[in-house]
Amino acid sequence: MLQTVECTAPESNQSCDEWMTLIEMQGCMRANRKKANDLIWSGEIDSYMLGRKLLVSRASVDTHLESRNSRK
């Protein structure tokens, strides 16, 4: 089950729609937890820590998915 998060955007010009949780990212990418974490910690996917919650940039995920699809 996907979880949603009420967030405070890291910059005032960004909305909450630009960030997703790790669980939402896994569902969007159809990736397991290890693959999702590998993408984040390698820097391929932008992320932001909000307290203890890790938020992931939707734009970064979309860019990664597009580049992955164009390689096929």
Secondary structure, DSSP 4 states (H G I P E B T S, - for coil): ---------SSTT--GGGEEEHHHHHHHHT--HHHHHHHHHHTSS-EEEETTEEEEEHHHHHHHHHHHHHT-
